[in-house]
Amino acid sequence: MSYEMIAILMFVSMLLMLLTGQRVFAAIGFVSAAAALMLWGDGAVEMPFNAAFKLFNWYPMLTLPLFIYMGYILSESGIADDLYHMFHVWFGGLKGGLAVGTIGLMVVISAMNGLSVAGMAIGATIALPEMLRRGYDKQMITGVVQAGSSLGILVPPSVVLVLYGMIARQPVSQLWLAGAIPGLMMATMFIIYIVIRCKLQPHLGPTVSREERDMPMREKLKLLRAGITPFLIFFFMTGLFVMGITSLVESSAVGATAATIAAAVKRRLSWKVIEDTMRKTLGISCMFMWIILAALCFGSVFDGIGAVKAIESLFITRWDLTPWEVLIMMQLSYLLMGMFLDDTAMLVIVAPLYVPLVVALGFDPIWYGVLYTITCQIAYMTPPFGYNLFLMRAMAPPEIALADIYRSIIPFVLVMTLALILVMVFPEIAMWLPSQFR
């Protein structure tokens, strides 16, 4: 049997196991371990142990629990609630203003957390019920929360870009800078769509009553203080890292410490908040660790059979594809896998294969990291099995059906696809900011 056929069988076996409902790490780990034993015999049992030690020797892995902790401490302590109240008052007089404020909230949460799950949880528990109560269209607001939460894996400090940097051996600071402008561009495109749509169809996003938003300008300005804490946390965490004052791990520790101090200063740091934050941080961190551990074993088997060279030969030599055609095929494969896997699983499975190919084709791996992340955002929201779709269904109130959630994402997926095309056609959108700090 050829190595190409072995690689195909491994992928098919893994997808079949995932369709049976197995956990991602179990499916990946079992297929890789079984393939290693059949290919190399008893000596292959050392491969998962080597993968484990490789994982535990990755010093940047310390950033994951710290970034996750920071996001949850801000959520559990109510700082995110203060932010939404600020957006509520300042944007409530605009058609669709609360939806615009929700996108703003998601951008800020993304800049403090780096995960789409946290943004989804905050949006579904804080913004969604409030907009429903104000008479907003349920399809509009579920689309807003899903699209806004997807920014968490692109706007720095993106945890996904940290993982990409580890696997692709690229500087995380450059990846964060590359993701900043596309992330803000996409948020702006969401806002433009919401404003235009609600102007054309005012019933989709009515304004907040004048009685609720009328308050002295002094009180409105006081509400702006809710944005000072997130800004300071973001500056001390990301700013110091980009300026070279702190390392990646040190910046994550600074962010986690600053978030804890902020919660304490606001007198919201109780034992319950700490316990809930620790439990959620431990759960998400362990999930990442298991997936990465299994994928490292999977990748080592692929390296052993020469799958990277086989894929390069298939695309370039046999199919005679141009570099851009190969790149488009890669993006389409991510959309397909996004129906079954989350962004981390896709990254650790395919990145070891695709990144060397991207470099061989003459593309910048930093730029490709942004393309991968945007494509993951689209895959997250693509039926029938998009990760965000079922996450939203689990968090949404009963009156929002799965059909509503499916229909809600169509315009936002189109906006995100346009953003992806713009970054592909104009790489400077992603690469200008990193070029200023080299």
C-alpha positions in Angstrom: 0.0 0.0 0.0 1.3 3.4 -0.9 2.0 6.1 1.7 -0.6 8.3 0.0 -3.3 5.6 0.5 -2.2 5.3 4.1 -2.6 9.0 4.7 -6.1 9.0 3.1 -7.1 6.0 5.2 -6.0 7.8 8.4 -8.1 10.8 7.5 -11.1 8.8 6.6 -10.8 6.7 9.8 -10.5 9.8 11.9 -13.6 11.4 10.3 -15.6 8.2 10.7 -14.8 8.1 14.4 -15.8 11.7 14.9 -19.1 11.0 13.2 -19.8 8.3 15.8 -19.6 11.0 18.5 -16.2 10.2 19.9 -14.3 13.0 21.5 -11.9 14.8 19.2 -8.7 13.9 21.1 -9.8 10.2 21.4 -10.5 9.9 17.6 -7.2 11.6 16.7 -5.1 9.7 19.3 -6.6 6.3 18.5 -6.1 6.6 14.7 -2.5 7.8 15.1 -1.6 5.2 17.6 -3.2 2.3 15.6 -1.5 3.5 12.4 1.9 3.8 14.1 1.6 0.2 15.6 0.6 -1.3 12.2 3.4 0.6 10.4 6.3 0.2 12.8 5.4 -2.4 15.3 5.9 -2.4 19.0 8.6 0.3 18.9 5.9 2.8 17.9 4.5 2.8 21.4 7.1 5.4 22.3 5.6 7.9 19.8 2.8 9.2 22.2 5.3 9.4 25.0 7.6 11.5 22.9 4.7 13.7 21.8 3.7 14.2 25.5 7.2 15.3 26.5 7.4 17.6 23.4 4.1 19.2 24.6 5.3 19.6 28.2 8.6 21.1 27.0 6.7 23.9 25.1 7.2 26.8 27.5 4.7 29.0 25.6 1.9 26.5 26.6 1.8 28.3 29.9 0.1 31.2 28.1 -3.1 29.2 27.4 -4.4 28.8 30.9 -3.4 32.3 31.8 -5.2 33.9 28.8 -8.3 31.7 29.5 -8.2 32.6 33.2 -8.1 36.3 32.3 -11.2 36.1 30.1 -13.2 34.2 32.6 -12.3 36.4 35.6 -13.5 39.4 33.7 -16.7 37.7 32.8 -17.4 36.2 36.2 -16.6 39.4 38.0 -19.2 41.4 36.0 -16.7 43.8 34.3 -18.2 42.7 30.9 -21.7 43.7 32.2 -20.4 47.2 32.9 -19.0 47.4 29.3 -22.4 46.4 27.8 -24.2 49.0 29.9 -21.9 51.6 28.6 -22.6 50.6 25.0 -26.3 50.3 25.8 -26.5 54.0 26.8 -24.2 55.4 24.1 -25.6 53.5 21.1 -29.2 52.9 22.2 -30.5 55.9 20.2 -29.2 54.4 16.9 -31.3 52.0 14.8 -29.7 48.6 15.6 -27.6 50.4 18.2 -27.6 47.6 20.7 -26.4 45.2 18.0 -23.6 47.7 17.2 -22.8 47.9 20.9 -22.7 44.1 21.0 -20.1 44.0 18.3 -18.1 46.6 20.2 -18.4 44.5 23.4 -17.2 41.4 21.5 -14.2 43.3 20.1 -13.2 44.3 23.7 -13.8 40.8 25.1 -11.7 39.4 22.2 -8.9 41.8 23.1 -9.0 40.5 26.7 -9.5 36.8 26.1 -8.5 35.4 22.7 -11.2 32.7 22.6 -14.5 32.7 20.7 -16.1 30.5 23.4 -15.9 33.2 26.0 -17.3 35.9 23.7 -20.2 33.6 22.8 -20.9 32.9 26.5 -20.9 36.6 27.4 -22.9 37.7 24.3 -25.5 34.9 24.9 -26.0 35.6 28.6 -25.7 39.5 28.6 -26.6 40.9 25.2 -29.0 38.4 23.7 -31.7 38.6 26.5 -31.5 42.4 26.6 -31.9 42.7 22.8 -34.8 40.2 22.8 -36.5 42.3 25.5 -36.1 45.4 23.4 -37.9 43.9 20.5 -34.9 43.1 18.3 -35.4 40.5 15.5 -34.2 37.1 16.9 -32.4 36.1 13.7 -30.6 39.4 13.6 -29.3 39.2 17.1 -28.3 35.5 17.1 -26.2 36.3 14.0 -24.7 39.3 15.7 -23.6 37.3 18.7 -22.2 34.5 16.6 -20.3 36.8 14.2 -19.0 39.0 17.1 -17.8 36.0 19.1 -15.8 34.7 16.1 -13.6 37.7 16.4 -12.0 36.2 19.5 -9.7 33.9 17.4 -8.4 36.8 15.2 -8.1 39.9 17.4 -5.0 39.8 19.6 -4.3 38.1 22.0 -5.7 35.3 19.9 -5.0 31.9 21.5 -5.4 30.2 18.1 -2.6 32.4 16.6 -0.4 31.5 19.6 -0.9 27.8 18.8 -0.3 28.5 15.1 2.9 30.3 16.0 4.1 27.3 18.0 3.3 24.8 15.2 4.5 27.0 12.3 7.5 28.3 14.3 6.5 31.9 13.6 6.8 34.8 16.0 3.6 35.3 17.9 4.0 39.1 18.1 4.0 39.3 14.3 0.9 37.1 14.1 -0.9 39.2 16.6 -0.1 42.4 14.7 -1.1 40.7 11.4 -4.5 39.8 12.9 -5.3 43.2 14.4 -6.3 45.2 11.3 -8.2 42.3 9.6 -10.1 41.7 12.9 -11.0 45.4 13.3 -11.9 45.6 9.5 -14.2 42.7 9.9 -15.9 44.2 13.0 -16.3 47.4 11.1 -17.9 45.5 8.2 -20.3 43.9 10.6 -21.3 47.3 12.0 -21.8 48.8 8.5 -24.1 45.8 7.6 -26.1 46.2 10.8 -26.6 49.9 10.4 -27.6 49.7 6.8 -29.9 46.7 7.3 -31.7 48.4 10.3 -32.0 51.6 8.5 -33.8 49.8 5.6 -35.8 47.6 8.0 -36.2 49.6 11.2 -38.3 46.8 12.9 -35.2 44.6 13.0 -33.4 46.9 15.5 -35.6 49.5 17.2 -34.0 52.3 19.3 -34.0 52.3 23.1 -36.7 54.6 24.6 -35.7 58.2 25.2 -36.5 57.8 28.9 -33.9 55.1 29.3 -31.1 56.8 27.5 -31.7 60.4 28.6 -29.3 61.2 31.3 -26.9 64.1 32.0 -23.8 64.2 29.9 -21.8 63.9 33.2 -23.4 60.6 33.9 -22.8 59.4 30.3 -19.1 60.3 30.6 -18.8 58.4 33.9 -20.0 55.3 32.1 -17.0 55.6 29.8 -14.9 54.6 32.8 -16.1 51.0 32.2 -13.8 51.0 29.1 -10.7 52.2 31.0 -10.1 48.9 32.8 -10.2 46.7 29.6 -8.0 49.2 27.8 -5.4 49.2 30.6 -5.4 45.4 30.8 -5.0 45.2 27.0 -2.1 47.8 27.0 -0.2 46.2 29.8 -0.6 42.7 28.3 -0.3 43.1 24.5 1.4 46.5 24.4 4.3 45.6 26.6 4.8 42.3 24.6 4.8 44.1 21.2 7.3 46.7 22.5 9.6 43.8 23.6 9.4 44.6 27.3 7.8 41.3 28.3 8.0 37.8 26.8 4.8 36.0 25.6 4.5 34.1 28.8 5.2 37.1 30.9 2.5 39.2 29.0 -0.1 36.5 29.7 0.8 36.5 33.4 0.6 40.3 33.4 -2.9 40.1 31.8 -4.1 37.5 34.3 -2.8 39.5 37.2 -4.2 42.8 36.0 -7.6 41.2 35.5 -7.6 39.8 39.0 -6.5 43.2 40.5 -9.3 44.9 38.5 -11.9 42.5 39.9 -10.5 43.1 43.4 -10.5 46.9 43.1 -14.1 46.8 42.0 -14.9 44.6 45.0 -16.1 41.7 42.9 -13.4 39.1 43.6 -15.3 36.6 45.8 -14.4 33.0 46.5 -17.3 32.0 44.2 -15.9 34.0 41.4 -12.5 32.5 41.9 -13.9 28.9 42.1 -16.0 29.3 39.0 -13.2 30.9 37.1 -10.7 28.1 38.1 -13.1 25.3 37.1 -13.8 26.8 33.7 -10.1 27.6 33.1 -9.1 24.0 34.1 -11.8 22.5 31.8 -10.9 24.5 28.7 -7.1 24.2 29.3 -7.3 20.4 29.7 -9.3 20.2 26.5 -6.6 22.1 24.6 -3.9 19.9 26.1 -5.5 16.6 25.2 -6.2 17.7 21.6 -2.7 19.0 21.1 -1.2 15.9 22.6 -3.2 13.6 20.3 -2.5 15.8 17.3 1.3 15.8 17.9 1.2 12.0 17.8 -0.9 12.2 14.6 1.6 14.6 13.0 4.6 12.5 13.9 3.0 9.5 12.0 2.4 11.8 9.0 6.0 13.0 9.1 7.2 9.4 9.3 5.3 8.3 6.1 6.4 11.5 4.2 2.8 12.8 3.8 4.0 16.4 3.5 6.1 15.6 0.4 3.3 13.4 -1.0 0.7 16.3 -0.7 3.2 18.7 -2.3 3.8 16.2 -5.2 0.1 15.6 -5.6 -0.9 19.3 -5.9 2.0 20.6 -7.9 3.4 17.7 -9.9 0.4 15.5 -10.7 -2.4 18.0 -10.7 -0.3 20.8 -12.1 -2.0 23.4 -9.9 -0.8 27.0 -9.6 0.2 28.3 -6.1 -3.1 30.2 -5.8 -5.2 27.2 -6.8 -3.4 25.2 -4.1 -4.0 27.9 -1.6 -7.7 28.0 -2.4 -8.0 24.2 -2.1 -6.4 24.5 1.4 -9.0 27.0 2.4 -11.8 24.9 1.1 -10.5 21.9 3.1 -10.7 24.0 6.2 -14.3 24.9 5.5 -15.1 21.2 5.1 -13.3 20.2 8.3 -15.0 23.0 10.1 -18.2 21.1 9.8 -16.8 18.5 12.2 -13.9 20.0 14.1 -13.1 23.1 16.1 -10.3 25.5 15.2 -7.7 24.0 17.5 -8.3 20.4 16.1 -8.1 21.7 12.5 -4.9 23.6 13.3 -3.0 20.8 15.0 -4.0 18.2 12.4 -3.4 20.1 9.2 -1.0 22.9 9.9 2.1 20.6 10.1 1.2 19.5 6.6 0.1 22.8 5.1 2.6 25.3 6.5 5.7 23.7 4.8 3.7 23.7 1.6 2.8 27.3 2.0 6.4 28.2 2.4 7.4 26.0 -0.6 4.8 27.9 -2.7 6.4 31.2 -1.8 3.7 32.6 0.5 4.3 34.3 3.8 3.4 32.0 6.7 2.4 35.0 8.8 -0.1 36.1 6.2 -1.3 32.5 5.8 -1.9 32.3 9.6 -4.5 35.2 9.2 -6.1 33.4 6.2 -6.4 30.2 8.2 -8.0 32.0 11.1 -10.6 33.9 9.0 -11.4 30.6 7.3 -11.9 29.0 10.7 -14.3 31.8 11.6 -16.4 31.1 8.5 -16.3 27.3 9.1 -17.4 27.9 12.7 -20.7 29.3 11.4 -21.3 27.1 8.4 -24.2 24.6 8.5 -24.8 21.8 9.0 -22.4 21.2 11.9 -20.7 24.5 12.5 -19.2 24.7 16.0 -20.8 28.1 16.8 -24.2 27.0 15.6 -24.6 24.3 18.3 -22.9 26.4 20.9 -25.5 29.1 20.3 -28.3 26.6 20.4 -27.1 25.4 23.8 -27.0 28.9 25.2 -30.0 30.6 23.5 -33.5 30.9 25.0 -36.2 28.4 23.9 -37.9 30.8 21.6 -34.9 30.8 19.3 -35.0 27.6 17.2 -32.1 25.9 15.4 -33.6 27.0 12.0 -33.5 30.7 13.2 -29.8 30.2 14.1 -29.0 28.7 10.7 -30.8 31.5 8.8 -29.2 34.2 11.0 -25.6 33.6 10.0 -26.1 33.8 6.2 -25.4 37.6 5.8 -22.5 37.5 8.3 -20.9 34.5 6.6 -21.1 36.5 3.3 -19.4 39.5 5.0 -16.7 37.3 6.4 -16.1 35.7 3.0 -15.7 39.2 1.5 -13.2 40.0 4.3 -11.3 36.8 3.5 -11.2 37.7 -0.2 -9.9 41.2 0.6 -7.1 39.9 2.7 -6.1 37.3 0.0 -6.2 39.9 -2.8 -4.5 42.7 -0.7 -2.0 41.0 1.7 -1.0 44.4 2.9 -4.1 44.6 5.0 -2.6 41.9 7.3 1.1 42.6 6.7 1.4 46.4 7.0 1.3 46.5 10.8 3.9 43.6 11.3 6.2 45.3 8.8 6.3 48.4 11.0 7.6 46.5 14.1 10.2 44.2 12.5 
